[in-house]
Amino acid sequence: MEPANLFSDRFEMAAERSAPLAARMRPRALSEVVGQEHLLGPEGALTERLRSGALRSMILFGPPGSGKTTVARLVAEDAGLTLAEISAVDSGVADVREVLRRARYRMEEEAGGTALFIDEIHRFSKAQQDALLHAVEDGLITLVGATTENPYFEVIPALLSRCDLFVLNPLSAEEIVGLLRKAAGDEVRGLGKGGVKVGEALLRSIADLGSGDARRSLNLLEAAVRMAAARSERVLTDKTLGLAAQQRTASYDKGGDRHYDFVSALIKSMRGSDPDAAVYYLAVMLAGGEDPGFVARRLIIFASEDVGNADPVALQMAVAASRVVEFVGMPECRIGLAQAVTYLSCAPKSNASYRAIDEALREVERHGVFAPPMSIQQAGYAGAERLGKGQGYVYPHNHGGYVDADYLPEALRGRVFYRPGEQGFERVQREFLAERGRPRTVEVDEGA
């Protein structure tokens, strides 16, 4: 009868040969990991932890294909820990407890420590994450959680405070090209024996199509080379690569952290008057399936918050774009959104209206509500005159459209909330107010 361990070894070898290229080319030592110099270089944070024996539980946060699983496995190996792996997608508290039971047994038998790797830990509920707390606190396990979502949003604070947080960066195009070149030429684990050559230009195209995801790029390389071999091509062509790629998938998650990163980039690019960057981020969001109505709502907010009265047409443009989304829908509404985004990017900027309402709200919160002067209170009912309401009110239209009168409550006389700037139409407003004895020079102590 064949020994069980020999069967296991042969099975693993066969499984490795049939595994996807990305799995076969996975680094087998930390020194083989590409990128992440800030973590794995000679002075990297993880290198220092391993060198000093001060490895703690950790959260690895980074985009897909940046090497989180590889780093987790190799760190556990370098630290001499027995590795247990579960995925938060299909595991629960019972699975965690079983790992903890085995970890406790190994500790009691002095068989070494245990590293628990949880892929996509952000998918664990609060209760499931709570189940890890005591084991991490007591050192029963060294937790290694991997996530593509912002851990400050998705990992409970109690667990996050017990872990080191390491951020993995997307691989650069040059780094991915290097991985692809190695995979294309490797005759043992890669595609070197397949007889299909891949030129440097196509390696670059494949890296670009991967959008920073090494796994996606390697999988595309493998698919393209296999298709080329099936077509009896000795050199991979643009046409074959195009057939293998079909359609690039935008690296954008409309329900996750990158959703907020990209909308933040869109807003900041418009605020910085860069229409090229703004329309690019708009394209990423729309290609990733973002709700165009969400984009339109953000443009309306931006038009008032960041452009304001420096260009009153901006708000009209944003509202019009929202109507285009409502009446036309995708894909044509992308044009109206692009028109609004580029207009808002190039418009003069002012946050004076935004600051004015927030300052007025702070005044109400701090000091309560003061009654308006009696002269401008409602006087259109019987008995109002006996109460003194409306007395002394001067109708501006009978005096050329303006009278010198006080409209703020007496306790706030002279207070300035709205300070139009020098950009666009707000310059006209500033001059208008100055000519009528209402200069916008009074500043308010924000700490008052």
C-alpha positions in Angstrom: 0.0 0.0 0.0 1.4 3.4 -1.0 2.4 5.4 2.1 0.0 8.3 2.8 2.7 10.9 2.9 4.1 9.9 -0.5 0.6 10.0 -2.0 0.2 13.4 -0.4 3.5 14.7 -1.9 2.6 13.4 -5.3 -0.8 14.9 -5.1 0.6 18.3 -4.1 3.1 18.2 -7.0 0.3 17.4 -9.5 -1.9 20.1 -8.0 1.0 22.6 -8.3 1.5 21.7 -12.0 -2.2 22.3 -12.8 -2.5 25.4 -10.6 -3.0 28.8 -12.3 0.2 30.6 -13.3 -0.2 33.2 -10.6 -0.2 30.4 -8.0 2.8 28.6 -9.5 4.8 31.8 -9.6 4.1 32.7 -6.0 7.3 33.7 -4.3 8.8 31.0 -2.0 10.9 33.3 0.1 10.4 36.9 1.4 13.5 37.9 -0.7 11.6 36.9 -3.9 8.7 39.2 -3.1 8.5 42.1 -5.6 7.7 45.6 -4.3 6.8 46.4 -0.7 10.3 47.6 0.0 8.9 49.7 3.0 7.9 46.4 4.6 10.3 43.8 3.3 13.4 45.7 2.4 16.6 45.6 4.6 15.1 48.3 6.8 11.5 47.4 6.3 9.0 47.3 9.2 8.2 43.6 8.8 11.9 42.7 8.3 12.7 44.5 11.6 9.9 42.6 13.4 11.2 39.2 12.2 14.9 40.1 12.9 14.2 41.2 16.4 11.7 38.4 17.2 9.0 41.0 18.0 6.4 39.8 15.5 2.8 40.7 16.6 -0.6 40.1 15.2 -1.1 42.2 12.1 -3.5 43.4 9.5 -2.3 43.5 5.9 -4.2 46.2 4.0 -3.7 46.5 0.3 -5.4 46.2 -3.1 -6.0 42.9 -4.9 -2.9 41.3 -6.3 -0.4 43.2 -4.1 0.9 40.1 -2.3 -1.0 40.0 1.0 -1.5 36.2 1.1 2.1 35.5 0.0 3.5 37.8 2.6 1.3 36.2 5.3 2.5 32.7 4.5 6.2 33.6 4.2 6.2 35.7 7.4 4.7 32.7 9.3 7.3 30.4 7.8 10.2 32.8 8.7 8.9 33.1 12.2 8.7 29.4 12.7 4.9 29.4 13.2 2.4 26.7 12.2 0.1 28.4 9.7 -3.7 27.9 9.8 -5.6 29.5 6.9 -9.3 30.4 6.7 -11.4 32.7 4.5 -13.9 35.0 6.0 -16.1 34.4 3.0 -17.0 30.8 4.0 -15.8 30.5 7.6 -17.4 31.3 10.9 -16.9 31.4 14.7 -16.9 27.5 14.8 -13.9 27.5 12.4 -12.1 30.1 14.5 -12.7 28.1 17.7 -11.3 24.9 16.1 -8.1 26.7 15.2 -7.8 28.1 18.7 -8.3 24.7 20.2 -5.5 23.3 18.1 -3.3 26.3 18.8 -3.9 25.7 22.6 -3.0 22.0 22.2 0.3 22.9 20.4 1.2 25.4 23.0 0.6 22.9 25.8 2.6 20.3 24.0 5.4 22.9 23.4 5.0 22.3 19.7 5.4 25.9 18.7 3.2 28.9 18.0 0.3 29.3 15.6 -0.3 31.9 13.0 -4.0 32.3 11.9 -4.3 33.8 8.5 -7.8 35.2 7.7 -8.3 36.3 4.2 -10.8 39.1 3.6 -11.1 39.6 7.3 -13.4 42.6 6.6 -16.1 40.1 5.8 -16.2 38.9 9.4 -19.0 40.4 11.5 -18.4 42.2 14.7 -19.3 39.1 16.7 -16.9 37.0 14.6 -14.1 39.5 15.1 -14.9 39.7 18.9 -14.2 35.9 19.0 -10.5 36.6 18.2 -9.8 39.2 20.9 -8.8 37.1 23.8 -6.7 34.7 21.7 -4.8 37.7 20.2 -4.5 39.5 23.6 -3.2 36.3 25.3 -0.8 35.5 22.5 -2.4 32.1 21.8 -2.2 33.0 18.1 -0.5 35.5 15.9 -3.3 36.8 13.8 -2.6 37.8 10.2 -5.7 39.4 8.7 -5.8 40.4 5.0 -8.2 43.0 3.7 -8.8 45.1 0.6 -11.0 47.4 2.6 -10.0 50.3 4.9 -9.4 48.5 8.3 -10.4 51.7 10.1 -13.9 51.2 8.7 -14.1 47.4 8.6 -12.1 46.0 11.5 -13.4 46.6 15.1 -11.3 49.1 17.0 -10.6 46.6 19.8 -9.0 44.1 17.4 -7.2 46.8 15.4 -5.6 48.2 18.5 -4.1 44.8 19.2 -2.6 44.5 15.8 0.1 46.2 13.7 -1.2 47.7 10.6 0.9 47.2 7.4 -0.2 48.8 4.2 0.8 47.1 0.9 1.1 49.3 -2.1 -0.1 48.5 -5.6 2.8 47.1 -7.7 4.2 49.5 -10.3 3.9 48.8 -14.0 7.7 48.1 -14.1 7.4 45.7 -11.2 4.6 43.8 -12.9 6.5 43.7 -16.2 9.4 42.1 -14.3 7.0 39.4 -12.9 5.5 38.8 -16.3 9.0 38.5 -17.9 10.1 36.0 -15.3 6.9 34.0 -15.7 7.1 34.0 -19.5 10.7 32.6 -19.4 10.5 30.2 -16.4 10.7 26.7 -17.8 9.8 25.0 -14.5 6.9 27.0 -13.0 6.2 29.4 -15.8 5.4 29.3 -19.5 9.0 29.0 -20.8 8.4 25.5 -22.3 5.3 26.5 -24.2 7.1 27.7 -27.3 5.3 31.1 -27.4 7.4 34.2 -27.1 6.0 37.4 -25.6 7.6 40.7 -26.6 8.3 43.6 -24.2 5.6 45.8 -25.7 3.0 43.2 -25.0 4.3 42.5 -21.5 3.8 46.2 -20.9 0.3 46.1 -22.3 -0.6 43.1 -20.1 0.8 45.0 -17.1 -1.3 48.0 -17.9 -4.4 45.8 -18.3 -3.8 44.4 -14.8 -4.2 47.9 -13.3 -1.6 47.2 -10.5 -3.0 43.7 -9.8 -0.2 41.1 -10.3 -2.5 38.2 -10.1 -4.8 39.6 -12.9 -1.8 40.3 -15.1 -0.3 36.8 -14.7 -3.7 35.2 -15.4 -4.1 37.3 -18.5 -0.6 36.3 -19.7 -1.4 32.7 -19.2 -4.7 32.9 -21.0 -3.1 34.8 -23.9 -0.2 32.4 -24.3 -2.5 29.4 -24.2 -4.7 31.0 -26.9 -1.7 31.8 -29.0 -0.5 28.1 -28.7 -3.9 26.9 -29.7 -3.7 29.2 -32.8 -0.2 27.8 -33.6 1.4 31.2 -33.0 5.1 31.2 -32.0 4.9 34.9 -31.0 2.0 36.5 -29.0 0.2 39.1 -31.1 -1.8 42.2 -30.2 -4.9 40.5 -31.8 -4.6 37.4 -29.7 -4.0 39.4 -26.5 -7.1 41.4 -27.3 -9.1 38.3 -27.7 -7.8 37.0 -24.3 -8.4 40.3 -22.5 -11.8 40.9 -24.1 -12.6 43.9 -21.9 -10.5 45.5 -19.2 -12.2 45.5 -15.8 -11.9 48.8 -14.1 -10.1 48.5 -10.7 -13.0 50.1 -8.8 -15.4 48.8 -6.2 -18.5 50.9 -6.1 -19.5 49.4 -2.7 -16.1 49.6 -1.0 -13.3 51.8 0.1 -12.1 52.7 -3.4 -15.6 54.1 -4.1 -14.8 56.8 -1.5 -11.2 57.2 -2.7 -12.2 57.9 -6.2 -15.0 60.3 -5.4 -12.6 62.1 -3.1 -10.1 62.3 -6.0 -12.9 63.6 -8.3 -13.9 66.4 -5.9 -10.3 67.4 -5.1 -9.4 67.5 -8.8 -12.3 69.8 -9.6 -11.5 71.9 -6.5 -7.9 72.1 -7.8 -9.2 73.2 -11.2 -7.7 70.2 -13.1 -10.3 69.1 -15.6 -8.1 66.3 -17.0 -7.8 64.5 -13.7 -11.4 65.1 -12.8 -12.8 63.7 -16.0 -10.4 60.7 -15.7 -11.8 59.9 -12.2 -15.3 60.3 -13.6 -14.4 57.7 -16.3 -13.1 55.3 -13.7 -16.2 55.5 -11.6 -18.6 55.1 -14.6 -16.6 52.2 -16.0 -16.7 50.6 -12.6 -20.5 50.7 -12.5 -20.9 53.7 -10.2 -24.5 55.0 -10.1 -24.4 58.2 -12.3 -27.1 59.7 -10.0 -24.6 59.5 -7.1 -22.0 61.4 -9.2 -24.6 64.0 -10.1 -25.5 64.6 -6.5 -21.9 65.1 -5.6 -21.6 67.7 -8.4 -24.5 69.6 -7.1 -23.0 69.7 -3.6 -19.6 70.8 -5.1 -21.2 73.6 -7.2 -22.5 75.2 -4.0 -19.7 74.3 -1.6 -16.7 75.0 -3.8 -17.8 77.4 -6.6 -20.7 79.2 -4.9 -21.4 82.7 -6.1 -18.1 83.0 -7.8 -20.0 81.5 -10.8 -23.7 81.2 -10.2 -24.1 79.2 -13.4 -22.2 76.3 -11.9 -25.1 75.2 -9.7 -27.4 75.4 -12.8 -24.9 73.2 -14.7 -24.8 70.6 -11.9 -28.6 70.5 -11.6 -28.9 70.2 -15.4 -26.5 67.3 -15.4 -28.6 65.5 -12.8 -31.6 66.0 -15.1 -29.6 64.5 -18.0 -28.9 61.5 -15.8 -32.6 61.2 -14.9 -34.0 61.6 -18.5 -31.3 60.0 -20.6 -29.4 57.5 -18.4 -26.2 55.6 -19.3 -24.3 55.5 -21.5 -25.3 58.9 -23.0 -25.5 60.8 -19.7 -21.8 60.4 -19.3 -21.5 63.3 -21.8 -23.6 65.6 -19.6 -21.7 64.6 -16.5 -18.4 65.2 -18.3 -19.6 68.7 -19.4 -20.5 69.5 -15.8 -17.3 68.1 -14.4 -15.1 70.1 -16.8 -17.2 73.3 -16.3 -16.9 73.0 -12.5 -13.2 72.3 -12.8 -12.6 75.5 -14.8 -15.0 77.7 -12.8 -13.7 80.3 -10.3 -13.8 78.9 -6.8 -15.3 80.2 -3.6 -16.5 78.5 -0.4 -17.9 81.7 1.0 -21.5 80.5 1.0 -20.5 77.2 2.6 -18.6 79.1 5.3 -21.4 81.6 5.8 -24.1 79.0 6.6 -21.7 77.0 8.9 -20.7 80.2 10.8 -24.4 81.2 11.2 -25.2 77.7 12.5 -22.4 77.9 15.0 -23.8 81.2 16.2 -27.2 79.6 16.7 -25.7 76.6 18.5 -23.6 78.8 20.9 -26.0 81.6 21.7 -29.5 80.4 20.8 -32.0 82.3 18.7 -32.4 86.1 18.8 -35.6 87.6 17.6 -35.6 89.7 14.4 -36.0 93.5 14.7 -39.7 94.4 15.2 -39.6 96.4 12.0 -39.2 93.3 9.8 -41.4 91.0 11.7 -44.7 89.8 10.2 -47.3 92.6 10.3 -50.0 91.3 7.9 -52.7 90.4 10.5 -55.0 92.3 12.8 -53.4 93.4 16.0 -49.8 93.2 14.7 -49.5 97.0 14.8 -50.6 97.1 18.4 -47.7 94.7 19.1 -45.3 97.0 17.4 -44.6 94.6 14.5 -43.7 96.2 11.2 -43.4 99.7 12.6 -40.5 101.7 11.0 -40.1 99.3 8.1 -39.0 101.1 4.9 -39.8 99.4 1.6 -36.5 99.4 -0.4 -38.2 99.5 -3.8 -39.6 102.9 -3.0 -36.1 104.2 -2.5 -34.2 102.9 -5.5 -33.9 99.3 -4.3 -31.8 100.0 -1.2 -32.2 101.6 2.2 -29.7 101.8 5.1 -31.3 99.7 7.7 -30.5 97.0 10.3 -31.9 93.6 9.6 -29.9 91.4 12.0 -31.1 91.0 15.6 -29.8 93.8 17.9 -27.4 91.4 19.7 -25.7 90.6 16.4 -25.5 94.1 14.8 -22.5 94.4 12.6 -21.9 90.7 12.5 -20.6 89.4 9.2 -21.3 85.8 8.1 -21.0 86.0 4.3 -17.6 87.2 2.9 -17.6 87.0 -0.9 -14.1 86.8 -2.3 -12.3 88.3 -5.3 -13.1 85.5 -7.7 -15.7 85.8 -10.5 -19.1 87.2 -9.7 -18.3 87.4 -6.0 -16.1 90.4 -6.7 -19.3 92.2 -7.9 -21.1 91.2 -4.8 -18.2 92.4 -2.6 -18.2 95.8 -4.3 -22.0 96.1 -4.1 -21.9 95.6 -0.4 -19.0 97.9 0.2 -20.7 100.7 -1.8 -23.7 100.4 0.5 -21.7 100.5 3.8 -21.5 96.8 4.3 -17.8 96.0 3.8 -16.8 92.3 4.1 -13.8 92.9 6.3 -14.9 91.8 9.7 -13.4 88.4 10.6 -14.7 86.1 13.3 -12.6 84.3 15.9 -13.3 80.6 15.1 -12.6 79.7 18.7 -15.1 82.2 20.1 
